[in-house]
Amino acid sequence: MGSMFRSEEVALVQLLLPTAAAYTCVSQLGELGLVEFRDLNASVSAFQRRFVVDVRRCEELEKTFTFLKEEVQRAGLTLPPPEGALPAPPPRELLRIQEETDRLAQELRDVRGNQQALRAQLHQLQLHSAVLDQSHGPPMAAAHTEGPSSERTPLLPTARGPHADLKVNFVAGAVEPYKAAALERLLWRACRGFLIASFRETEGQLEDPVTGEPATWMTFVISYWGEQIGQKIRKITDCFHCHVFPYLEQEEARRGVLQQLQQQSQELQEVLGETERFLSQVLGRVQQLLPPGQVQIRKMKAVYLALNQCSVSTTHKCLIAEVWCATRDLPTLQQALQDGSSEEGVSAVAHRIPCRDMPPTLVRTNRFTASFQGIVDAYGVGRYREVNPAPYTIITFPFLFAVMFGDVGHGLLMFLFALAMVLTENRPSVKAAQNEIWQTFFGGRYLLLLMGLFSVYTGFIYNECFSRATTIFPSGWSVAAMANQSGWSDKYLSQHPMLTLNPNITGVFLGPYPFGIDPIWSLATNHLSFLNSFKMKMSVILGVTHMAFGVFLGIFNHMHFGQAHRLLLETLPELIFLLGLFGYLVFLIVYKWLRESAASASTAPSILIHFINMFLFAQSPTNQPLFHGQEVVQYVLVVLALATVPILLLGTPLYLLRQHRRRNTQRRPAGREDKDSDKLLASSDASSTSVNSWNADEEKAGIPGDEEEAEFVPSEVFMHQAIHTIEFCLGCISNTASYLRLWALSLAHAQLSEVLWAMVMRIGLGMGREMGMAAVVLVPVFAAFAVLTVAILLVMEGLSAFLHALRLHWVEFQNKFYSGTGYKLSPFTFTVDNE
């Protein structure tokens, strides 16, 4: 947690990896996840790198694994998770894994192909059997029953003449039901009625050989005369992709064929069953091979991709890599390299090297801090060694959210929802949920937990629980004392439905409520006016305090980066401007609260008029000052605030310009020999520093050397400072007004809660007076109240308050000290963060 307040120190390390041990060393680094590789071959195409062949082999294996995974899922099976931590396999194991995987994939393809062929053949036999089994009967049978012989006479007399040799032919088959009507219509129109067709639906459903789903078919038998009609019928059935089967004229012959088809179907089903059993065995081997194989090949591919970022030494005996690594992890890095190269007899070397580039930002997080760090990083990753706002966001973000969402009941529901996710966070089913909305809530479970907890706290301050006030302590107002001493009569009470409590009468106002808002205010007609005044002033106090804290945090950035001049020329004027104007407004609010009492509230001076007169250098005779010498203090503060503007605008540019000119005057031209000797000494110093620099602090955010050696352009410096000055001075006004959203959102949430209670629960409670009737009515009423509370007040209002709190942190707070122009350290690691 020490690195939460500021990003960790990161060093640029050069690795000298022996060629024989490079793979093992990089694999060890991947298991640890400590370093980020720099691409030393950025100018080289991906197809021309050293290990591109190995990467392609891994990609081919991944394609094969994808095919095997699809086949397992097609069979309705699941892949078990890999057991234990599997290291990246040695390079010599790649060929064995590839051969075993290809053999298993080919075997699976053959078995699956045989299964598909057997299913298609069985489907054809079943369709043929269905066609013969249907009792269409030949429409033009030439038989006549005489006596007990069961022979049939022809329906038409024996043809004589030129058409005596024509024979009745048959076309039988099966077609999908949705094609049957169109097929029958087209046959009738094309053949002009010179046929007789019979269509019937199969009694049972047949399994589709491709999808495996049961389907119904339509069988048909068509009788016709003439070869030309037969050709037309065959062409039409081919166009409709009909399954056409031979259809014998004699019924006994058809029965014999049907028996043969049934026998073949039984034999084919037995063969198909054996094939499916063998397929299940192959899939079982795939389930054993695939999970560890996928993990190992992914690691191997990642190692080769990392090795492709390394350059080759001139002797081709080692690979040179440059990595970013946290300083505290350098001993672990060295130990990992020694372990990875010990088997080869040549140890890998790691040493720090100087770098002029800004190092990446590394902030270590855990389950609790990850969501808060994510809020900060969504605005922008901090510069190297810049103050990190995340530790303060842990408190300020839930609190500002709770100011807008304050309600004990709503906060308690949010807290319990988040607590349930926290308590079940280690369950695999909870982590494996694929719903995107659920993953969003689960990732921010600790943020929701604090948001709900703070909302309960502010709900007690507002004294609101589902918009209802609760009486925890006795009220500070006494109605009995007012009634006894004011002489209220029955006639007076009947004529005045609204009564006023006068705090100047003894015993009416007993003192402030111990904690939060007095519950008697929920019965007052001026309840909304009172809360508006309280919440508006509270928003100003919180806003000015939040912004001043942001400016104060900028001091640590200036001190760490060695920019002491900014403390006097930027931070001090900013604090004087902010606190001299709006800090004084906060002082007036607090002073008035402490000075004025309920008895003198009617004659208390207006803070708003005093603040307006402060800028106008005017006085109001009707508005009395809060303290002696108030006008002088206000005039001095305005003059000081205005005086800080030119300092803020010109101080830093003039200082930098003076420093630049001083450096130019101190430079002395030197001869070529002096330059050469300086270069030689510098190179020797750099080499000695790179060897013995494990504890050196060479990489520092901001890189003062870069600022000194960079080209100084006065116009750009003045322009940037002018933009900063205008943004800060105008931002102090607009940002203070922006914090009034705390008041507006809190008011909106309270009024929505009140409306929901009045329009739903109050009507439901008033509908039934009897016990049974009230119970029956309250069931749907409470259900509607619960649904609307969750949908509107928790989800919609909660999201609105969340977004406004997010804006207050990004725009009003973080821009006072946080630049967010860095980039994250992306370590080379094999692990996947599921938190």
KEBA-897226 format. One line per 3 residues: their letters; for each residue x, y, z of C-alpha. Coordinates in steps of 0.25 Angstrom, whole numbers, m for minus. Each point is the difference from the previous one (the first is absolute). Layout:
N
A	X Y Z  ...
***
This chain:
835
MGS	0 0 0  12 9 1  0 3 m15
MFR	m15 4 0  4 15 4  11 1 m11
SEE	3 m10 m12  12 m9 3  14 3 m5
VAL	2 m7 m13  14 m3 m7  4 m3 m14
VQL	8 m13 1  8 m7 m12  0 m15 0
LLP	11 m8 m7  m7 m14 m2  9 m11 m5
TAA	m7 m6 m13  m1 m14 6  m7 5 13
AYT	m8 12 m6  m12 m8 m1  0 m5 14
CVS	4 14 6  m12 7 m7  m9 m12 4
QLG	4 3 15  m2 15 m2  m14 m3 m5
ELG	m4 m9 12  5 12 9  m7 11 m8
LVE	10 11 5  6 6 m13  m5 7 m13
FRD	8 m3 m12  4 12 m9  m1 m3 m15
LNA	15 1 m5  m5 m4 m14  m10 10 m3
SVS	5 3 m14  0 m15 m3  m12 m6 m7
AFQ	m8 m11 8  3 m10 m11  15 2 1
RRF	3 m2 14  8 m11 6  m11 m9 6
VVD	m11 2 m10  0 m14 m4  m2 m5 14
VRR	m12 10 2  m6 m5 m13  0 m14 5
CEE	m6 4 13  m11 7 m7  m3 m12 m9
LEK	m1 m8 13  m10 10 5  m8 m2 m12
TFT	0 m15 2  m4 2 15  m11 9 m5
FLK	m6 m11 m8  2 m10 11  m7 9 9
EEV	m12 2 m9  m1 m15 m2  m1 m2 15
QRA	m10 11 2  m8 m6 m12  m1 m13 8
GLT	m6 7 12  13 m2 8  8 10 9
LPP	14 2 1  6 m2 14  9 11 5
PEG	15 m3 0  6 m6 12  11 8 7
ALP	9 10 m6  6 m5 m13  13 6 m4
APP	3 3 m15  5 m13 m6  14 m1 m6
PRE	2 4 m14  3 m15 m3  m14 m4 5
LLR	m7 9 m11  2 m11 m11  m6 m11 9
IQE	m12 8 4  m2 4 m14  1 m14 m5
ETD	m10 m6 11  m10 12 m2  0 m2 m15
RLA	m2 m15 1  m11 2 10  m7 10 m9
QEL	2 m9 m13  m6 m11 8  m12 8 5
RDV	m2 5 m14  m1 m14 m6  m9 m5 11
RGN	m9 12 m1  0 m2 m15  m4 m14 1
QQA	m11 3 10  m5 11 m10  0 m10 m11
LRA	m7 m11 8  m10 10 5  m3 4 m14
QLH	m1 m14 m5  m9 m4 11  m9 12 m3
QLQ	m1 m4 m14  m4 m14 4  m11 5 10
LHS	m5 10 m11  m1 m12 m10  m7 m9 10
AVL	m10 11 4  m3 2 m15  m3 m15 m2
DQS	m7 m1 14  m10 11 m3  m13 m6 m6
HGP	0 8 m13  m3 m12 m8  2 0 m15
PMA	m12 9 m6  0 m8 m13  1 m14 4
AAH	m5 m10 m10  m6 m11 8  m14 m4 3
TEG	m5 m8 12  m7 m13 m4  m4 m9 11
PSS	10 m2 11  12 2 m9  1 15 4
ERT	4 4 m14  m5 14 m5  m6 4 m13
PLL	6 12 m7  m8 13 2  0 3 m15
PTA	m2 m10 m12  12 m6 m7  6 11 m9
RGP	m1 m4 m15  6 8 m12  13 7 m1
HAD	1 3 16  m1 m15 3  14 m1 4
LKV	1 11 10  3 m4 14  m3 7 13
NFV	13 4 7  2 6 14  9 10 7
AGA	0 m1 15  8 8 10  0 10 12
VEP	0 15 1  0 10 11  m14 4 4
YKA	2 15 m3  3 m4 m15  m11 m10 m2
AAL	m11 10 m4  9 7 m10  5 m13 m6
ERL	m14 m6 m2  m5 13 m6  12 1 m10
LWR	m2 m15 m4  m14 2 m3  3 12 m9
ACR	12 m5 m7  m6 m14 m3  m14 6 m3
GFL	m7 m10 9  6 m13 m7  4 m6 13
IAS	m6 m4 14  8 5 12  m2 m4 15
FRE	6 7 11  0 m4 15  7 4 12
TEG	9 m10 7  m6 m6 13  13 2 8
QLE	11 10 0  14 m3 m6  13 5 6
DPV	7 10 m9  14 m5 m3  6 13 0
TGE	m6 8 12  m5 m13 7  m14 6 3
PAT	m13 m7 m3  m7 4 m13  m13 m4 m7
WMT	0 m4 m15  m10 m1 m11  0 m13 m8
FVI	m6 0 m14  m3 m10 m11  m2 5 m14
SYW	m6 m9 m12  1 5 m14  0 m5 m14
GEQ	11 3 m11  15 2 1  m1 15 m2
IGQ	m9 2 11  9 m8 9  12 9 m4
KIR	m7 12 4  m4 m6 13  14 m4 3
KIT	6 14 m3  m11 7 9  4 m10 11
DCF	14 3 m2  m2 15 1  m7 m2 13
HCH	11 m8 6  m9 m12 2  5 m14 4
VFP	m5 m9 m11  0 m15 3  m4 m12 m9
YLE	m15 m4 1  m4 m14 m5  m14 m2 m6
QEE	m2 m13 7  m4 1 15  7 m13 4
ARR	13 5 m6  m1 13 7  m2 m8 13
GVL	12 m8 m3  8 13 m2  m5 6 13
QQL	4 m12 8  14 1 m6  1 15 3
QQQ	m5 m3 15  11 m10 1  11 9 m6
SQE	m5 11 9  2 m9 13  14 m4 m5
LQE	3 15 m3  m4 4 14  9 m10 6
VLG	12 5 m8  m4 15 4  m1 m4 14
ETE	14 m5 0  5 12 m7  m6 9 10
RFL	6 m8 11  14 1 m6  m3 15 m3
SQV	m3 2 15  14 m7 3  7 10 m9
LGR	m7 12 6  4 m5 14  15 0 m5
VQQ	m3 14 m5  m5 5 13  13 m5 7
LLP	9 6 m10  m7 13 m3  0 8 13
PGQ	15 m2 3  4 1 m15  m7 13 m1
VQI	7 6 12  14 m5 m4  m1 5 m15
RKM	m5 14 4  12 1 10  9 m5 m11
KAV	m5 10 m10  1 11 10  14 m3 3
YLA	4 0 m15  m7 13 m2  8 6 11
LNQ	13 m6 m6  m4 7 m13  1 13 7
CSV	15 m3 4  12 4 m9  11 m10 m3
STT	14 3 4  11 2 m10  6 m14 3
HKC	m14 m7 m1  3 m6 14  m10 7 8
LIA	m13 8 m1  m1 14 5  m13 5 7
EVW	m4 13 6  m11 m1 11  m7 10 10
CAT	1 m6 14  m4 5 14  12 3 8
RDL	m5 m8 11  m1 m12 m9  14 0 m6
PTL	6 m10 10  m12 m9 m4  3 2 m14
QQA	15 m3 1  m4 m13 8  m9 m4 m11
LQD	10 2 m11  10 m9 8  m10 m11 2
GSS	m4 0 m15  14 0 m5  7 m9 10
EEG	m3 m13 m8  8 5 m12  12 4 8
VSA	0 14 m4  m7 10 8  m8 12 m5
VAH	4 14 4  m9 11 4  4 15 2
RIP	m6 13 1  2 10 m11  m3 15 0
CRD	m12 4 m8  m5 14 m5  m14 m5 m2
MPP	m11 1 10  m2 m13 7  m13 m7 1
TLV	m9 2 12  m2 m12 9  m10 0 12
RTN	m3 m13 6  m14 m2 4  m8 m11 7
RFT	m15 m4 0  m4 12 8  8 11 m7
ASF	m1 m5 m14  m14 7 m2  5 13 5
QGI	13 0 m8  m9 m3 m12  m8 12 2
VDA	13 8 0  6 m7 m12  m13 2 m8
YGV	4 15 1  14 m2 m4  12 m8 5
GRY	9 8 9  14 4 m4  11 m7 6
REV	2 2 15  m12 10 0  m9 1 12
NPA	m11 m10 m1  m14 4 3  m6 m14 2
PYT	3 m1 15  m8 13 2  m11 m4 m9
IIT	m2 m12 8  m7 10 10  m4 12 m8
FPF	m7 m8 m11  m10 m8 9  m2 12 9
LFA	m4 10 m12  m8 m11 m6  m7 m2 14
VMF	m3 15 1  m8 m1 m12  m6 m13 3
GDV	m2 1 15  m11 m9 5  1 m11 11
GHG	m9 m10 m7  6 2 m14  14 0 5
LLM	m3 m13 8  m5 m7 m12  12 4 m8
FLF	9 m4 11  m6 m14 2  0 m2 m15
ALA	15 3 m1  3 m8 13  m7 m12 m6
MVL	10 1 m12  12 2 9  m4 m13 8
TEN	m2 m8 m12  12 5 m8  8 m13 1
RPS	m11 m9 m6  4 m4 m14  m14 1 m5
VKA	0 15 4  13 2 m7  m4 m7 m13
AQN	m13 8 m2  0 5 m14  m10 11 1
EIW	6 13 m3  m8 8 10  3 m10 11
QTF	15 1 m3  m1 15 2  m7 m1 13
FGG	9 m11 5  13 8 m4  m5 12 8
RYL	m5 m8 12  9 7 10  m3 13 m6
LLL	m15 m3 2  2 m5 14  6 14 4
MGL	m10 8 m8  m11 m8 8  6 2 13
FSV	3 15 m2  m15 2 m5  m5 m6 13
YTG	9 10 8  m5 12 m8  m14 m6 1
FIY	1 1 15  5 14 m1  m12 4 m10
NEC	m9 m9 9  m6 m7 m12  m4 m14 m1
FSR	m8 m3 m12  m4 15 1  m5 m2 14
ATT	6 7 12  4 m8 12  0 4 14
IFP	12 m5 6  2 11 11  m10 9 6
SGW	m3 12 m9  6 14 4  m13 7 m3
SVA	m12 m1 10  m14 2 m5  m6 m1 14
AMA	8 12 5  m5 8 m12  m14 m4 3
NQS	0 3 15  7 14 m2  m6 5 m12
GWS	m15 m1 4  m5 m8 m12  m15 m2 2
DKY	m9 m10 m8  m5 12 m8  14 4 m4
LSQ	4 m15 m3  m12 m1 m9  3 13 m8
HPM	15 m3 m1  3 m14 m6  15 4 m1
LTL	7 3 14  13 7 2  10 m3 10
NPN	7 12 6  14 m3 5  0 13 8
ITG	m10 m6 10  6 m7 11  0 m15 m1
VFL	m4 m1 m14  14 m2 m6  8 m9 10
GPY	13 m1 m8  5 m6 m13  m3 m15 m3
PFG	12 m9 4  2 m6 m14  m5 5 m13
IDP	m13 7 m4  m11 1 11  m12 m9 m4
IWS	m10 11 3  5 7 m13  m7 m11 m8
LAT	m13 5 5  3 15 m3  m5 7 m12
NHL	13 7 m2  8 m13 0  4 1 m14
SFL	6 14 2  7 m4 12  7 m12 m7
NSF	3 8 m12  8 10 8  7 m10 8
KMK	4 m9 m12  4 12 m8  10 5 10
MSV	4 m14 3  3 m2 m15  9 13 0
ILG	8 m4 12  3 m14 m5  3 5 m14
VTH	10 11 5  6 m10 9  2 m11 m11
MAF	6 10 m9  10 6 10  4 m14 3
GVF	3 m3 m14  8 13 m1  8 m4 13
LGI	3 m14 m7  7 7 m11  11 4 10
FNH	5 m14 1  1 m1 m15  9 13 0
MHF	8 m5 11  3 m13 m6  3 5 m14
GQA	10 10 6  m9 12 m5  1 9 13
HRL	m3 12 m8  m14 m5 m3  m3 0 15
LLE	2 15 1  m5 4 m15  m12 m9 m1
TLP	m4 m8 12  0 12 10  m7 10 m10
ELI	m11 m11 m3  m2 m3 15  m1 15 3
FLL	m10 2 m12  m9 m12 4  0 2 15
GLF	0 15 m1  m13 0 m7  m7 m13 1
GYL	7 m4 13  m5 13 6  m14 m4 m4
VFL	1 m13 7  5 8 12  m13 9 0
IVY	m9 m12 m1  6 m7 12  2 13 8
KWL	m15 3 m2  m4 m14 4  8 2 13
RES	m4 14 3  m15 0 m3  m10 m8 7
AAS	m14 m4 m3  m5 12 8  8 10 m8
AST	m2 m7 m13  m10 11 m5  9 11 1
APS	13 m7 m5  8 7 m11  0 m6 m14
ILI	13 m7 m4  m4 1 m15  m1 16 1
HFI	13 0 8  7 m8 m11  m5 9 m11
NMF	4 12 7  14 m6 1  2 1 m15
LFA	m7 13 m2  8 7 12  m14 5 5
QSP	m8 0 13  m14 m3 3  m6 8 11
TNQ	m11 m10 2  9 m12 1  8 0 13
PLF	14 m5 0  3 m14 7  12 5 7
HGQ	8 13 3  9 4 m12  m7 m9 m10
EVV	1 10 m11  15 2 1  2 m14 1
QYV	m8 m2 m13  7 11 m8  14 m6 4
LVV	m4 m14 m4  m5 5 m14  13 8 m2
LAL	9 m12 4  m8 m9 m9  1 10 m12
ATV	15 2 3  3 m15 m1  m5 0 m15
PIL	12 7 m6  9 m9 9  m7 m12 m5
LLG	1 5 m14  14 5 m1  8 m6 11
TPL	3 m14 m5  3 4 m15  9 12 5
YLL	8 m10 10  2 m10 m11  4 11 m10
RQH	10 5 10  6 m14 3  1 m3 m15
RRR	8 13 m2  9 m3 12  3 m14 m6
NTQ	4 6 m13  9 10 6  7 m11 9
RRP	3 m8 m12  15 0 m5  4 m4 m14
AGR	10 m11 1  10 m6 m11  m3 m13 m7
EDK	10 m7 9  m7 4 13  m13 m5 m7
DSD	6 m13 m3  6 m2 14  m14 3 6
KLL	m7 m10 m9  10 m11 4  m1 4 15
ASS	m15 0 m1  m1 m14 m7  9 m6 11
DAS	m8 6 10  m13 m5 m6  6 m14 m1
STS	4 0 14  m14 5 4  m7 m10 m8
VNS	8 m11 7  m2 5 14  m13 7 0
WNA	m10 m9 7  m2 11 10  1 12 m9
DEE	m11 10 m3  3 3 m14  m15 0 m5
KAG	m8 11 6  m13 5 m5  1 13 m8
IPG	14 m2 m4  6 13 4  12 m2 m9
DEE	m10 m1 m12  m6 13 4  13 7 1
EAE	6 m5 m13  m13 1 m8  m2 12 m8
FVP	m6 12 8  m11 7 m7  m5 12 8
SEV	m13 2 m8  m4 m14 3  3 1 15
FMH	m8 13 1  m11 m6 m8  m1 m12 9
QAI	0 8 12  m10 9 m5  m9 m11 m3
HTI	2 m6 14  m2 13 7  m13 3 m7
EFC	m5 m14 2  3 0 15  m6 14 3
LGC	m13 m2 m8  0 m15 5  0 4 14
ISN	m14 7 m3  m6 m10 m9  5 m12 8
TAS	m5 6 13  m14 2 m7  2 m14 m5
YLR	0 m6 14  m14 5 1  m4 m13 m7
LWA	1 m6 14  m11 8 4  m9 m2 m12
LSL	2 m15 m1  m3 m1 15  m12 8 m2
AHA	m5 m8 m12  3 m13 7  m8 4 13
QLS	m12 5 m9  m1 m12 m8  0 m9 12
EVL	m11 9 6  m8 m1 m13  1 m15 0
WAM	m4 m2 14  m12 10 m2  m5 m6 m13
VMR	2 m15 3  1 m3 15  m8 11 6
IGL	m12 m4 m10  2 m15 3  m1 3 15
GMG	m12 8 m1  m8 m9 m9  m4 m11 11
REM	m3 2 14  m3 m14 4  11 m9 3
GMA	m3 m10 m11  m3 10 m10  13 8 3
AVV	8 m13 m1  m5 m3 m13  2 14 m6
LVP	13 2 6  6 m13 m8  0 6 m14
VFA	2 14 5  13 m3 8  4 m9 m12
AFA	m2 13 m9  7 8 10  12 m9 1
VLT	2 m1 m15  m1 15 m3  10 2 12
VAI	10 m9 m6  m2 4 m15  m1 15 2
LLV	6 4 13  11 m10 1  4 m3 m14
MEG	m3 13 m8  2 10 12  12 m8 4
LSA	6 1 m14  m2 15 m1  6 2 14
FLH	12 m9 m4  2 8 m13  0 13 7
ALR	9 m4 10  10 m5 m11  m1 14 m6
LHW	3 7 13  13 m9 1  5 1 m14
VEF	m3 15 m3  m1 7 13  10 m8 9
QNK	11 m7 m9  3 11 m9  6 8 11
FYS	12 m9 1  m2 m12 m9  5 0 m14
GTG	m4 m15 m4  10 0 m12  7 m12 3
YKL	m1 m15 m4  m2 m13 8  11 m10 2
SPF	m5 m12 m8  8 m12 6  3 m12 m8
TFT	m8 m11 7  m8 m13 m2  m10 2 11
VDN	m14 7 m3  m5 9 11  m15 m5 3
E	m1 10 12
***
